[in-house]
């Protein structure tokens, strides 16, 4: 038997018989690993465990503890769910059923509208099928064979997907699991018996392929785990997440609302939410001023040719609002999808010298994207949003230091906001040349430079090929919130493509014209999305410096309203955001109400406080902090505000 060499992630190399499967390799290491392993990566490609290895290769084995393992587990569970649905609803046709960040979904077309009771029945059927431990079997076939199979099955959704495939380029595969067969590229777990504990969470409407002109399917979301405790812990966290839902808290705390009379995906900021926004903007403006950023403001629309030059129009055409054309003007305009082309025009407004660089333009610029209605989600997915955008024009010799400065700023932002855990992803290009602009040499240089900057700043990162912007590689920052959920927020990108397209130049110390490099950066990213994440991270109980209302003064009766008014006026003079509640309600009722509003401090005043010029202080979620003079309380709260203390 011919031998092959397999290299493992730790650098070790072992010999195996040619044709050995990834599962057999796992078993040679330990029975425990063979039992826990779900999927393998062979020479960089994720494969089923029964994949045969016929040449010298690198091999990684993944369990549920790895992202690749979770994705495979959840994708396989979506197939198990489809199997259960087919057995219960024989007329079922299936759209797509991918794994998502936490769990999976499948779009299904059946004659019945599913209820929560129906989801429970599907769960039960899934458990019955799982107990049969049917293996997931992969079969590759020609397009003609696949079309014939799904024509016989009568599944028009799979036939539509097949119509777009080219079997001279695309590998077409199906997976059998018991008597259920699905079109799928895989990979999958070895058998359905690996899928132990399932919970179907919700069902909602979803247009086929996100197009409102297509039929609306039913999208079933679910989650699964190999251990019951994992599922139990997840469901507890899910309940907590529901309490923290920024859409719910946004209404209750009077921060923002969205109304169809204005338009889906277009949030309206109420006074309290506007204070929160402006406080965040003020914080970042001050940090940017320390670092030499220059404020700019650009229009909400622009000539369509501007975005054709940048490449945004062809690359993002499907996610932009239609061009605007006026009867007395031959030009077409777009609602601004990006700020960068506008900032390039500012750079081009006068000649530049090497002495001028770096130039750092910064703007809280509102941009507009047409998101499908089914994808909209509170503040985290909207159609109009503000980006804390900056474009930094640098010489080549300044590039790495400037990227490091941006990373340092993003770290300051996250630390100040109380995000203690964050990781980074280096988003690089892949081999699909149609996705990217510019020449490959400059791309390779940019990817090398962005990696060197990440290493210099000691970032923990992984490289994701195919996730770059069309004009350059980037560092994407993922934070973990209080519930351990990951959110992609800040970003920094290196761009050699746009300077070429816009013919950006500066005169060097040699008297010749040179091309600057552009750094795109946004510590918050979308301000709307950032605030949505903050609301859920803090469960609406913001640190005092961020809280829309920082203190409320509560007289125990209207006999002390005048003193309460003087206290609130004194605090307001020191720019403390304070409210006075002198309603003729009982003090216990008012305390409970303001607790629900999550205001950090309540100042209760009665006869004793009026006589001594004091306030009785209550801290949200803590309770009574004792009596202190108004000046003592001012010192306490101002120190907390100025130091941006995070008491939550």
Secondary structure, DSSP 8 states (H G I E B T S, - for coil): --EEEEEETTS-EEEEETTEEHHHHHHHH-HHHHHH--EEEETTEEE-TT-EE-SSEEEEEE-TTSHHHHHHHHHHHHHHHHHHHHHH-TT-EE----EETTEEEEEEE-SS---HHHHHHHHHHHHHHHTTT-BEEEEE--HHHHHHHHHHHT-HHHHHHHHT--TTTS--EEEEETTEEEE------SBGGG--EEEEEEEEEEEGGG-TTS-EEEEEEEEEESSHHHHHHHHHHHHHHHHH-HHHHHHHTT-EE--TTT-TT--EE-HHHHHHHHHHHHHHHHHHHHTT-EE----SEEEHHHHHHHTHHHHSGGGS---EE-TT---EEEE-S-SHHHHHHHHTTS--BGGG-SEEEEEEEEEE----GGG-BTTTB-SEEEEEEEEEEE-GGGHHHHHHHHHHHHHHHHHHTT--EEEEEEEE--S-GGG--S-HHHHHHHHHHHHHHHHHTT--EEEEET-SBTTB-EEEEEEE-TTS-EEEEEEEEEESHHHHHTT--EE-TTSSEE--EEEEEESSSBHHHHHHHHHHHHTT---TTT-SS-EEEEESSGGGHHHHHHHHHHHHHTT--EEEE--SS-HHHHHHHHHHTT-SEEEEE-HHHHHHTEEEEEETTTEEEEEEEHHHHHHHHHHHHHTT----
